Amino acid sequence: MTYADAIRFLYDLRLFGLKLGLENTRRLAALAGNPHTRLRFIHVAGTNGKGSTCAMLESIYRAAGLRVGLFTSPHLVSFSERLQVNRQPVSQADVVRLVEGAQALLREFRTDHSPTFFEVVTVMALRWFAEQRCDLVIWETGMGGRLDATNIVTPLASVITNIQFDHMQWLGDTLAKIAAEKAGIIKPGVPVLTATDAPDALAVIRDTARCLGTPLHEVSAADTVRHPLAGLDLPLPGEHQRMNAALALATVERLQNCLPVSSDALIRGLATVRWPGRLQVVFGPAGQINLLDGAHNRAGVATLTAALARLFPGQKPALIVGVLRDKEWTEMCRVLVPHAGKVWFVPVANGRTTTPQELCAACRGLHPAENMRVSASLAGALAQSAVEPFRLVTGSLYLVGEALELLGAAPVPVNGERGLNEWAMPAPGRNV
């Protein structure tokens, strides 16, 4: 098997769709020897900020001298971003070997009950982290929490960043319902930390923690201005990142007895954290500013526009926006467009994309018509906006990944690996 063969095999697994539930993952992990029982985890769920919080925790514990695994999704450009040890992505050779191992295990499943791409990759990650003898794994949920494939582990701590509206088709149409799914990662007696401030959602998390006899720590805005955050210049811009940092800090403090971290390592970890695609600036050849941000729901774009006002006061960037159909794309565009100069609506290179024409129609009356354009591709929009001194690309992490490639800020995999982020709709009866 070649690496291209391995990627093609993983790509074909997307046809099994998105299926929420733990049965297949538990069975697959058992066939693999239950590698998660040999590892320690911090499990991170939430609507926004999961990846950034994971990156901060990873950076802190790596600075403290631990060998740290990092499991996140989706990837921006390359599949290997999903599995990292000490921020070194999994090698192509290891991907091939892990896929070959997964193929052998999948023969034990009926075709009509085959594990999905995410379930298979979750167990591949567990096997690799165990092989790598990680001291700790920072373990991000894919969607929700209760029925997410990652929820077969028992962590040292459960972390819930926040609760906002996203993935309502699967998680519920109220913040309380969404919170119940995210709170599904809480385990009896395992401490849980959250920065959730929505009253209905926080009530659910509190009730879940109380029922399970779990200590709950709530992080608030006041925690963002205490030592050492008060005087620390974070590499990840935006006030929302200070809340993510406060949550990471609280988690580290809660686990000091089993995972000691010195003050120096804590500060060094936060001061050197990196996480692409979140208010990331890519400069053009003539100093042009390209701001890339993966905001992909209503709360995310509200945070983005607030950050724009603070970081680029008085400026209106040329906006290039594409959104997936299962997001609140009408509301997202209505929030974003008034903050832009010219606007290009583009498709996301994903089967679930909203069309540029639909996006444009939703924004009629919000912006001068002559400043709104429809483009058949992101590449076309970047070419048409080449003279703009300040461009913002947003609406989807998948779109940001494509922008990183087109702007020369990331290598282009020869196997088209961004397509692995796509998945089919869930099969009937498998989403509960």
C-alpha positions as a LaTeX table, in Angstrom:
\begin{tabular}{lrrr}
\hline
Residue & $x$ (\AA) & $y$ (\AA) & $z$ (\AA) \\
\hline
Met1 & 0.00 & 0.00 & 0.00 \\
Thr2 & 1.23 & 3.49 & $-0.84$ \\
Tyr3 & 0.34 & 6.69 & 0.99 \\
Ala4 & $-1.94$ & 7.61 & $-1.92$ \\
Asp5 & $-3.67$ & 4.22 & $-1.50$ \\
Ala6 & $-4.13$ & 4.88 & 2.22 \\
Ile7 & $-5.66$ & 8.31 & 1.61 \\
Arg8 & $-7.94$ & 6.82 & $-1.07$ \\
Phe9 & $-9.12$ & 4.16 & 1.40 \\
Leu10 & $-9.87$ & 6.79 & 4.04 \\
Tyr11 & $-11.61$ & 8.90 & 1.41 \\
Asp12 & $-13.92$ & 5.98 & 0.55 \\
Leu13 & $-14.89$ & 5.64 & 4.22 \\
Arg14 & $-16.63$ & 9.01 & 3.98 \\
Leu15 & $-19.46$ & 7.24 & 2.16 \\
Phe16 & $-20.51$ & 5.70 & 5.48 \\
Gly17 & $-21.43$ & 9.22 & 6.55 \\
Leu18 & $-21.66$ & 10.78 & 9.97 \\
Lys19 & $-22.97$ & 8.33 & 12.55 \\
Leu20 & $-23.20$ & 9.32 & 16.19 \\
Gly21 & $-22.81$ & 6.45 & 18.64 \\
Leu22 & $-20.12$ & 4.53 & 20.51 \\
Glu23 & $-20.84$ & 0.88 & 19.63 \\
Asn24 & $-18.60$ & 0.66 & 16.56 \\
Thr25 & $-15.77$ & 2.67 & 18.11 \\
Arg26 & $-15.74$ & 0.55 & 21.26 \\
Arg27 & $-15.70$ & $-2.65$ & 19.24 \\
Leu28 & $-13.00$ & $-1.36$ & 16.90 \\
Ala29 & $-10.88$ & $-0.24$ & 19.86 \\
Ala30 & $-11.34$ & $-3.63$ & 21.54 \\
Leu31 & $-10.18$ & $-5.40$ & 18.37 \\
Ala32 & $-7.14$ & $-3.10$ & 18.44 \\
Gly33 & $-6.35$ & $-4.08$ & 22.03 \\
Asn34 & $-7.99$ & $-1.09$ & 23.74 \\
Pro35 & $-4.97$ & 1.20 & 23.36 \\
His36 & $-6.75$ & 4.05 & 25.16 \\
Thr37 & $-6.43$ & 2.18 & 28.46 \\
Arg38 & $-2.68$ & 2.80 & 28.30 \\
Leu39 & $-3.03$ & 6.57 & 27.85 \\
Arg40 & $-4.02$ & 9.66 & 29.82 \\
Phe41 & $-6.35$ & 12.23 & 28.27 \\
Ile42 & $-7.76$ & 15.71 & 28.60 \\
His43 & $-11.05$ & 15.58 & 26.69 \\
Val44 & $-12.20$ & 18.86 & 25.12 \\
Ala45 & $-15.69$ & 19.59 & 23.80 \\
Gly46 & $-17.63$ & 22.77 & 23.06 \\
Thr47 & $-18.99$ & 24.78 & 20.15 \\
Asn48 & $-16.18$ & 27.26 & 19.44 \\
Gly49 & $-12.58$ & 27.46 & 20.62 \\
Lys50 & $-11.98$ & 23.72 & 21.02 \\
Gly51 & $-8.99$ & 23.64 & 18.71 \\
Ser52 & $-7.38$ & 26.74 & 20.18 \\
Thr53 & $-7.85$ & 25.48 & 23.74 \\
Cys54 & $-6.37$ & 22.11 & 22.74 \\
Ala55 & $-3.40$ & 23.85 & 21.12 \\
Met56 & $-2.78$ & 25.86 & 24.31 \\
Leu57 & $-2.97$ & 22.80 & 26.54 \\
Glu58 & $-0.63$ & 20.90 & 24.23 \\
Ser59 & 1.87 & 23.77 & 24.17 \\
Ile60 & 1.86 & 24.13 & 27.95 \\
Tyr61 & 2.39 & 20.44 & 28.68 \\
Arg62 & 5.04 & 20.13 & 25.97 \\
Ala63 & 6.86 & 23.09 & 27.53 \\
Ala64 & 6.70 & 21.19 & 30.83 \\
Gly65 & 8.65 & 18.33 & 29.23 \\
Leu66 & 5.84 & 15.88 & 28.56 \\
Arg67 & 5.42 & 13.88 & 25.38 \\
Val68 & 2.03 & 15.14 & 24.24 \\
Gly69 & $-0.35$ & 13.71 & 21.65 \\
Leu70 & $-2.80$ & 16.04 & 19.95 \\
Phe71 & $-5.97$ & 14.83 & 18.22 \\
Thr72 & $-8.07$ & 17.47 & 16.46 \\
Ser73 & $-10.43$ & 17.87 & 13.50 \\
Pro74 & $-11.06$ & 18.95 & 10.85 \\
His75 & $-7.68$ & 19.39 & 9.19 \\
Leu76 & $-7.00$ & 22.53 & 7.17 \\
Val77 & $-4.79$ & 21.07 & 4.43 \\
Ser78 & $-3.23$ & 17.71 & 5.29 \\
Phe79 & $-4.75$ & 14.67 & 7.00 \\
Ser80 & $-1.62$ & 14.38 & 9.16 \\
Glu81 & $-2.63$ & 17.54 & 11.05 \\
Arg82 & $-5.20$ & 15.45 & 12.92 \\
Leu83 & $-2.61$ & 13.25 & 14.66 \\
Gln84 & 0.44 & 14.94 & 16.17 \\
Val85 & 2.99 & 14.17 & 18.88 \\
Asn86 & 4.85 & 17.16 & 20.25 \\
Arg87 & 3.40 & 19.04 & 17.25 \\
Gln88 & 5.05 & 16.67 & 14.77 \\
Pro89 & 2.37 & 15.32 & 12.41 \\
Val90 & 2.04 & 11.59 & 11.87 \\
Ser91 & 4.33 & 10.40 & 9.08 \\
Gln92 & 3.08 & 9.05 & 5.77 \\
Ala93 & 4.66 & 5.68 & 6.58 \\
Asp94 & 2.76 & 5.50 & 9.86 \\
Val95 & $-0.50$ & 6.49 & 8.14 \\
Val96 & $-0.01$ & 3.60 & 5.69 \\
Arg97 & 0.74 & 1.15 & 8.50 \\
Leu98 & $-2.21$ & 2.32 & 10.61 \\
Val99 & $-4.60$ & 2.12 & 7.66 \\
Glu100 & $-3.42$ & $-1.41$ & 6.87 \\
Gly101 & $-4.07$ & $-2.34$ & 10.48 \\
Ala102 & $-7.52$ & $-0.78$ & 10.35 \\
Gln103 & $-8.37$ & $-2.69$ & 7.17 \\
Ala104 & $-7.72$ & $-5.97$ & 8.95 \\
Leu105 & $-10.02$ & $-4.98$ & 11.83 \\
Leu106 & $-12.79$ & $-3.77$ & 9.53 \\
Arg107 & $-13.17$ & $-7.30$ & 8.12 \\
Glu108 & $-14.87$ & $-8.14$ & 11.42 \\
Phe109 & $-17.77$ & $-5.78$ & 10.63 \\
Arg110 & $-20.75$ & $-6.32$ & 8.36 \\
Thr111 & $-20.74$ & $-3.99$ & 5.36 \\
Asp112 & $-24.05$ & $-2.45$ & 6.42 \\
His113 & $-22.62$ & $-1.68$ & 9.86 \\
Ser114 & $-19.13$ & $-0.54$ & 8.89 \\
Pro115 & $-17.37$ & 2.10 & 11.01 \\
Thr116 & $-17.20$ & 5.59 & 9.56 \\
Phe117 & $-14.14$ & 7.61 & 8.61 \\
Phe118 & $-14.11$ & 9.39 & 11.97 \\
Glu119 & $-14.55$ & 6.19 & 13.96 \\
Val120 & $-11.67$ & 4.53 & 12.12 \\
Val121 & $-9.40$ & 7.57 & 12.46 \\
Thr122 & $-10.21$ & 7.83 & 16.18 \\
Val123 & $-8.95$ & 4.27 & 16.78 \\
Met124 & $-5.98$ & 4.81 & 14.46 \\
Ala125 & $-5.05$ & 7.80 & 16.64 \\
Leu126 & $-5.37$ & 5.77 & 19.84 \\
Arg127 & $-3.09$ & 3.07 & 18.44 \\
Trp128 & $-0.50$ & 5.59 & 17.30 \\
Phe129 & $-0.47$ & 7.58 & 20.55 \\
Ala130 & $-0.03$ & 4.36 & 22.53 \\
Glu131 & 2.82 & 3.28 & 20.24 \\
Gln132 & 4.42 & 6.69 & 20.69 \\
Arg133 & 4.21 & 6.28 & 24.48 \\
Cys134 & 2.59 & 9.66 & 24.98 \\
Asp135 & 2.52 & 10.95 & 28.54 \\
Leu136 & $-0.71$ & 12.80 & 27.79 \\
Val137 & $-3.15$ & 13.15 & 24.90 \\
Ile138 & $-5.15$ & 16.31 & 24.26 \\
Trp139 & $-8.30$ & 14.79 & 22.81 \\
Glu140 & $-10.80$ & 16.95 & 20.90 \\
Thr141 & $-14.32$ & 15.79 & 20.19 \\
Gly142 & $-15.54$ & 15.75 & 16.62 \\
Met143 & $-19.18$ & 16.74 & 17.12 \\
Gly144 & $-21.22$ & 16.93 & 20.30 \\
Gly145 & $-19.76$ & 14.69 & 22.97 \\
Arg146 & $-22.20$ & 12.12 & 24.36 \\
Leu147 & $-22.24$ & 10.00 & 21.20 \\
Asp148 & $-18.99$ & 11.24 & 19.68 \\
Ala149 & $-16.48$ & 8.50 & 18.84 \\
Thr150 & $-13.89$ & 10.15 & 21.11 \\
Asn151 & $-16.10$ & 9.53 & 24.15 \\
Ile152 & $-14.87$ & 5.99 & 24.77 \\
Val153 & $-12.02$ & 7.34 & 26.94 \\
Thr154 & $-12.03$ & 8.24 & 30.62 \\
Pro155 & $-9.93$ & 11.41 & 30.91 \\
Leu156 & $-8.11$ & 13.14 & 33.73 \\
Ala157 & $-10.33$ & 16.17 & 33.09 \\
Ser158 & $-13.23$ & 17.09 & 30.84 \\
Val159 & $-13.23$ & 20.58 & 29.31 \\
Ile160 & $-16.23$ & 22.31 & 27.70 \\
Thr161 & $-15.26$ & 25.58 & 26.07 \\
Asn162 & $-18.68$ & 27.12 & 25.42 \\
Ile163 & $-22.15$ & 26.29 & 24.13 \\
Gln164 & $-23.48$ & 28.07 & 21.04 \\
Phe165 & $-25.80$ & 27.21 & 18.17 \\
Asp166 & $-24.15$ & 24.85 & 15.69 \\
His167 & $-24.90$ & 21.41 & 14.25 \\
Met168 & $-28.52$ & 21.82 & 15.39 \\
Gln169 & $-29.66$ & 19.04 & 13.03 \\
Trp170 & $-27.84$ & 16.52 & 15.21 \\
Leu171 & $-27.39$ & 18.15 & 18.61 \\
Gly172 & $-30.71$ & 19.91 & 19.14 \\
Asp173 & $-32.38$ & 23.25 & 18.51 \\
Thr174 & $-31.90$ & 24.82 & 21.95 \\
Leu175 & $-28.78$ & 25.62 & 23.94 \\
Ala176 & $-29.98$ & 23.27 & 26.68 \\
Lys177 & $-30.23$ & 20.36 & 24.24 \\
Ile178 & $-26.83$ & 21.14 & 22.73 \\
Ala179 & $-25.34$ & 21.42 & 26.22 \\
Ala180 & $-26.73$ & 18.00 & 27.14 \\
Glu181 & $-24.83$ & 16.48 & 24.21 \\
Lys182 & $-21.59$ & 18.32 & 25.04 \\
Ala183 & $-21.95$ & 17.45 & 28.73 \\
Gly184 & $-21.98$ & 13.80 & 27.71 \\
Ile185 & $-18.17$ & 13.80 & 28.02 \\
Ile186 & $-18.45$ & 14.37 & 31.78 \\
Lys187 & $-17.51$ & 11.21 & 33.70 \\
Pro188 & $-18.28$ & 10.32 & 37.33 \\
Gly189 & $-15.72$ & 11.88 & 39.66 \\
Val190 & $-13.63$ & 13.34 & 36.81 \\
Pro191 & $-13.25$ & 17.13 & 37.17 \\
Val192 & $-14.95$ & 19.25 & 34.53 \\
Leu193 & $-14.04$ & 22.82 & 33.58 \\
Thr194 & $-16.08$ & 25.16 & 31.42 \\
Ala195 & $-16.14$ & 28.72 & 30.12 \\
Thr196 & $-19.81$ & 28.41 & 29.19 \\
Asp197 & $-21.80$ & 31.51 & 30.18 \\
Ala198 & $-25.17$ & 30.88 & 28.48 \\
Pro199 & $-27.54$ & 30.37 & 31.46 \\
Asp200 & $-29.59$ & 27.50 & 29.99 \\
Ala201 & $-26.47$ & 25.66 & 28.88 \\
Leu202 & $-24.60$ & 26.24 & 32.13 \\
Ala203 & $-27.57$ & 24.92 & 34.10 \\
Val204 & $-27.38$ & 21.63 & 32.19 \\
Ile205 & $-23.63$ & 21.31 & 32.80 \\
Arg206 & $-24.11$ & 22.06 & 36.50 \\
Asp207 & $-26.89$ & 19.49 & 36.81 \\
Thr208 & $-24.85$ & 16.84 & 34.98 \\
Ala209 & $-21.81$ & 17.45 & 37.16 \\
Arg210 & $-23.92$ & 17.29 & 40.32 \\
Cys211 & $-25.61$ & 14.04 & 39.30 \\
Leu212 & $-22.27$ & 12.41 & 38.51 \\
Gly213 & $-20.53$ & 13.65 & 41.65 \\
Thr214 & $-18.07$ & 15.60 & 39.54 \\
Pro215 & $-16.27$ & 18.75 & 40.72 \\
Leu216 & $-17.09$ & 21.65 & 38.37 \\
His217 & $-14.90$ & 24.71 & 37.82 \\
Glu218 & $-16.45$ & 27.66 & 35.98 \\
Val219 & $-14.13$ & 30.09 & 34.19 \\
Ser220 & $-15.30$ & 33.67 & 33.72 \\
Ala221 & $-14.05$ & 36.90 & 32.14 \\
Ala222 & $-12.44$ & 37.80 & 35.47 \\
Asp223 & $-10.02$ & 34.89 & 34.99 \\
Thr224 & $-8.65$ & 36.44 & 31.79 \\
Val225 & $-7.03$ & 39.34 & 33.66 \\
Arg226 & $-5.41$ & 37.47 & 36.51 \\
His227 & $-1.79$ & 36.34 & 36.69 \\
Pro228 & $-0.16$ & 35.24 & 34.47 \\
Leu229 & $-2.59$ & 36.22 & 31.71 \\
Ala230 & $-2.82$ & 39.85 & 32.76 \\
Gly231 & 0.57 & 40.79 & 31.32 \\
Leu232 & 0.95 & 38.05 & 28.73 \\
Asp233 & 0.91 & 38.79 & 25.01 \\
Leu234 & $-0.72$ & 35.73 & 23.43 \\
Pro235 & 0.38 & 34.77 & 19.89 \\
Leu236 & $-3.26$ & 34.01 & 19.03 \\
Pro237 & $-5.02$ & 37.39 & 18.63 \\
Gly238 & $-8.49$ & 38.28 & 19.83 \\
Glu239 & $-10.07$ & 38.68 & 23.25 \\
His240 & $-11.83$ & 35.34 & 22.83 \\
Gln241 & $-8.42$ & 33.65 & 22.87 \\
Arg242 & $-7.80$ & 35.06 & 26.33 \\
Met243 & $-10.88$ & 33.19 & 27.53 \\
Asn244 & $-9.56$ & 30.01 & 25.92 \\
Ala245 & $-6.23$ & 30.64 & 27.64 \\
Ala246 & $-7.97$ & 31.14 & 30.99 \\
Leu247 & $-9.75$ & 27.83 & 30.53 \\
Ala248 & $-6.49$ & 26.07 & 29.66 \\
Leu249 & $-4.81$ & 27.67 & 32.68 \\
Ala250 & $-7.61$ & 26.54 & 35.00 \\
Thr251 & $-7.31$ & 23.00 & 33.65 \\
Val252 & $-3.56$ & 22.92 & 34.25 \\
Glu253 & $-4.04$ & 24.21 & 37.80 \\
Arg254 & $-6.73$ & 21.61 & 38.51 \\
Leu255 & $-4.39$ & 18.78 & 37.40 \\
Gln256 & $-1.22$ & 19.97 & 39.16 \\
Asn257 & $-1.17$ & 16.96 & 41.49 \\
Cys258 & $-0.92$ & 14.42 & 38.67 \\
Leu259 & 0.57 & 16.62 & 35.91 \\
Pro260 & 2.79 & 19.23 & 37.58 \\
Val261 & 3.66 & 22.29 & 35.49 \\
Ser262 & 5.99 & 25.07 & 36.65 \\
Ser263 & 5.06 & 28.74 & 36.25 \\
Asp264 & 7.85 & 29.17 & 33.71 \\
Ala265 & 6.60 & 26.28 & 31.59 \\
Leu266 & 3.03 & 27.57 & 31.77 \\
Ile267 & 4.01 & 31.03 & 30.56 \\
Arg268 & 6.36 & 29.64 & 27.91 \\
Gly269 & 3.67 & 27.30 & 26.62 \\
Leu270 & 1.08 & 30.06 & 26.27 \\
Ala271 & 3.58 & 32.51 & 24.81 \\
Thr272 & 4.60 & 30.10 & 22.03 \\
Val273 & 1.29 & 28.48 & 21.11 \\
Arg274 & 0.41 & 28.30 & 17.42 \\
Trp275 & $-2.86$ & 27.37 & 15.77 \\
Pro276 & $-3.40$ & 28.27 & 12.11 \\
Gly277 & $-6.60$ & 29.51 & 10.52 \\
Arg278 & $-7.75$ & 31.58 & 13.49 \\
Leu279 & $-7.28$ & 35.31 & 12.79 \\
Gln280 & $-4.16$ & 34.28 & 10.90 \\
Val281 & $-2.45$ & 36.95 & 8.83 \\
Val282 & $-0.77$ & 35.94 & 5.57 \\
Phe283 & 1.10 & 38.77 & 3.88 \\
Gly284 & 1.10 & 39.14 & 0.11 \\
Pro285 & 4.23 & 39.99 & $-1.93$ \\
Ala286 & 3.56 & 43.74 & $-1.69$ \\
Gly287 & 2.55 & 43.69 & 1.97 \\
Gln288 & $-1.12$ & 42.98 & 1.31 \\
Ile289 & $-2.91$ & 41.70 & 4.42 \\
Asn290 & $-4.83$ & 38.45 & 4.04 \\
Leu291 & $-6.71$ & 37.67 & 7.25 \\
Leu292 & $-7.90$ & 34.07 & 7.45 \\
Asp293 & $-10.41$ & 32.99 & 10.07 \\
Gly294 & $-12.40$ & 29.78 & 10.29 \\
Ala295 & $-15.52$ & 31.30 & 11.90 \\
His296 & $-18.33$ & 29.00 & 10.78 \\
Asn297 & $-21.36$ & 29.75 & 12.93 \\
Arg298 & $-23.28$ & 32.75 & 14.22 \\
Ala299 & $-21.27$ & 33.11 & 17.43 \\
Gly300 & $-18.00$ & 32.65 & 15.55 \\
Val301 & $-18.66$ & 35.48 & 13.09 \\
Ala302 & $-19.80$ & 37.75 & 15.93 \\
Thr303 & $-16.47$ & 37.09 & 17.66 \\
Leu304 & $-14.66$ & 37.72 & 14.37 \\
Thr305 & $-16.31$ & 41.10 & 13.76 \\
Ala306 & $-15.56$ & 42.17 & 17.33 \\
Ala307 & $-11.91$ & 41.20 & 16.81 \\
Leu308 & $-11.83$ & 43.13 & 13.51 \\
Ala309 & $-12.99$ & 46.28 & 15.27 \\
Arg310 & $-10.22$ & 45.97 & 17.89 \\
Leu311 & $-7.37$ & 44.81 & 15.68 \\
Phe312 & $-8.14$ & 46.83 & 12.53 \\
Pro313 & $-10.15$ & 49.84 & 13.74 \\
Gly314 & $-11.83$ & 51.86 & 11.02 \\
Gln315 & $-10.88$ & 49.39 & 8.25 \\
Lys316 & $-13.29$ & 47.50 & 6.04 \\
Pro317 & $-11.61$ & 44.55 & 4.35 \\
Ala318 & $-12.57$ & 43.02 & 1.06 \\
Leu319 & $-14.57$ & 40.03 & 2.23 \\
Ile320 & $-14.36$ & 36.61 & 0.59 \\
Val321 & $-16.93$ & 34.34 & 2.20 \\
Gly322 & $-18.14$ & 30.78 & 1.69 \\
Val323 & $-20.34$ & 28.75 & 4.05 \\
Leu324 & $-21.59$ & 25.19 & 4.29 \\
Arg325 & $-25.29$ & 24.62 & 3.83 \\
Asp326 & $-25.81$ & 23.04 & 7.25 \\
Lys327 & $-24.68$ & 26.25 & 8.96 \\
Glu328 & $-26.72$ & 29.39 & 9.73 \\
Trp329 & $-25.42$ & 30.92 & 6.52 \\
Thr330 & $-28.08$ & 33.61 & 6.16 \\
Glu331 & $-27.42$ & 35.05 & 9.60 \\
Met332 & $-23.66$ & 34.66 & 9.24 \\
Cys333 & $-23.56$ & 36.68 & 6.04 \\
Arg334 & $-25.84$ & 39.34 & 7.45 \\
Val335 & $-23.42$ & 39.80 & 10.36 \\
Leu336 & $-20.29$ & 39.84 & 8.19 \\
Val337 & $-21.27$ & 41.89 & 5.14 \\
Pro338 & $-21.85$ & 45.29 & 6.85 \\
His339 & $-18.24$ & 45.16 & 8.09 \\
Ala340 & $-16.80$ & 44.73 & 4.58 \\
Gly341 & $-15.82$ & 46.94 & 1.70 \\
Lys342 & $-16.25$ & 44.80 & $-1.39$ \\
Val343 & $-17.65$ & 41.29 & $-1.06$ \\
Trp344 & $-16.99$ & 38.11 & $-3.02$ \\
Phe345 & $-19.30$ & 35.14 & $-2.41$ \\
Val346 & $-17.64$ & 31.81 & $-3.21$ \\
Pro347 & $-18.39$ & 28.10 & $-2.90$ \\
Val348 & $-16.60$ & 25.95 & $-0.35$ \\
Ala349 & $-14.86$ & 22.99 & $-2.00$ \\
Asn350 & $-17.21$ & 20.61 & $-0.22$ \\
Gly351 & $-20.38$ & 18.81 & $-1.29$ \\
Arg352 & $-22.33$ & 20.57 & 1.46 \\
Thr353 & $-21.57$ & 24.09 & 0.26 \\
Thr354 & $-24.08$ & 26.88 & $-0.06$ \\
Thr355 & $-23.98$ & 28.39 & $-3.55$ \\
Pro356 & $-22.50$ & 31.88 & $-4.01$ \\
Gln357 & $-25.79$ & 32.95 & $-5.58$ \\
Glu358 & $-27.72$ & 31.98 & $-2.44$ \\
Leu359 & $-25.28$ & 33.84 & $-0.23$ \\
Cys360 & $-25.52$ & 36.93 & $-2.41$ \\
Ala361 & $-29.32$ & 36.84 & $-2.45$ \\
Ala362 & $-29.41$ & 36.66 & 1.34 \\
Cys363 & $-27.39$ & 39.87 & 1.56 \\
Arg364 & $-29.39$ & 42.06 & $-0.82$ \\
Gly365 & $-30.24$ & 45.34 & 0.86 \\
Leu366 & $-27.33$ & 45.08 & 3.30 \\
His367 & $-24.63$ & 46.37 & 0.97 \\
Pro368 & $-24.31$ & 48.39 & $-2.24$ \\
Ala369 & $-25.08$ & 45.98 & $-5.06$ \\
Glu370 & $-22.07$ & 47.09 & $-7.11$ \\
Asn371 & $-19.76$ & 45.99 & $-4.30$ \\
Met372 & $-21.10$ & 42.41 & $-4.14$ \\
Arg373 & $-19.79$ & 39.80 & $-6.53$ \\
Val374 & $-20.35$ & 36.10 & $-7.13$ \\
Ser375 & $-17.31$ & 33.98 & $-7.99$ \\
Ala376 & $-17.23$ & 30.39 & $-9.18$ \\
Ser377 & $-14.21$ & 29.59 & $-6.99$ \\
Leu378 & $-12.01$ & 30.89 & $-4.22$ \\
Ala379 & $-9.12$ & 31.02 & $-6.67$ \\
Gly380 & $-11.19$ & 33.26 & $-8.92$ \\
Ala381 & $-12.14$ & 35.57 & $-6.07$ \\
Leu382 & $-8.52$ & 35.88 & $-4.96$ \\
Ala383 & $-7.51$ & 36.78 & $-8.51$ \\
Gln384 & $-10.31$ & 39.33 & $-8.88$ \\
Ser385 & $-9.47$ & 40.94 & $-5.52$ \\
Ala386 & $-5.70$ & 40.95 & $-6.04$ \\
Val387 & $-5.46$ & 44.76 & $-5.88$ \\
Glu388 & $-7.27$ & 44.98 & $-2.53$ \\
Pro389 & $-4.84$ & 45.90 & 0.28 \\
Phe390 & $-6.79$ & 44.05 & 2.98 \\
Arg391 & $-8.76$ & 40.84 & 2.42 \\
Leu392 & $-10.68$ & 38.65 & 4.86 \\
Val393 & $-11.38$ & 35.02 & 3.99 \\
Thr394 & $-13.89$ & 33.37 & 6.31 \\
Gly395 & $-17.07$ & 31.32 & 6.73 \\
Ser396 & $-15.56$ & 27.83 & 6.90 \\
Leu397 & $-12.37$ & 26.14 & 8.08 \\
Tyr398 & $-12.43$ & 24.22 & 4.83 \\
Leu399 & $-12.34$ & 27.51 & 2.90 \\
Val400 & $-9.46$ & 28.72 & 5.06 \\
Gly401 & $-7.53$ & 25.53 & 4.31 \\
Glu402 & $-7.98$ & 26.13 & 0.60 \\
Ala403 & $-6.86$ & 29.76 & 1.03 \\
Leu404 & $-3.70$ & 28.66 & 2.82 \\
Glu405 & $-2.82$ & 26.51 & $-0.18$ \\
Leu406 & $-3.66$ & 29.15 & $-2.79$ \\
Leu407 & $-1.77$ & 31.89 & $-0.93$ \\
Gly408 & 1.31 & 29.71 & $-0.63$ \\
Ala409 & 1.12 & 29.56 & 3.16 \\
Ala410 & 0.84 & 25.76 & 3.27 \\
Pro411 & 2.16 & 22.95 & 1.08 \\
Val412 & $-0.36$ & 21.44 & $-1.30$ \\
Pro413 & $-0.76$ & 17.68 & $-0.73$ \\
Val414 & $-0.72$ & 15.76 & $-4.00$ \\
Asn415 & $-3.60$ & 13.57 & $-2.83$ \\
Gly416 & $-6.24$ & 16.28 & $-2.37$ \\
Glu417 & $-6.50$ & 15.61 & 1.35 \\
Arg418 & $-8.87$ & 18.46 & 2.18 \\
Gly419 & $-11.59$ & 16.27 & 0.65 \\
Leu420 & $-11.33$ & 13.94 & 3.64 \\
Asn421 & $-13.25$ & 16.54 & 5.63 \\
Glu422 & $-16.39$ & 15.76 & 3.62 \\
Trp423 & $-18.92$ & 13.20 & 4.73 \\
Ala424 & $-22.33$ & 11.99 & 3.61 \\
Met425 & $-25.53$ & 12.60 & 5.54 \\
Pro426 & $-26.10$ & 10.21 & 8.47 \\
Ala427 & $-27.87$ & 6.94 & 7.81 \\
Pro428 & $-31.42$ & 6.65 & 9.20 \\
Gly429 & $-31.51$ & 5.46 & 12.78 \\
Arg430 & $-27.79$ & 5.95 & 13.43 \\
Asn431 & $-27.83$ & 9.59 & 14.58 \\
Val432 & $-29.25$ & 8.99 & 18.05 \\
\hline
\end{tabular}
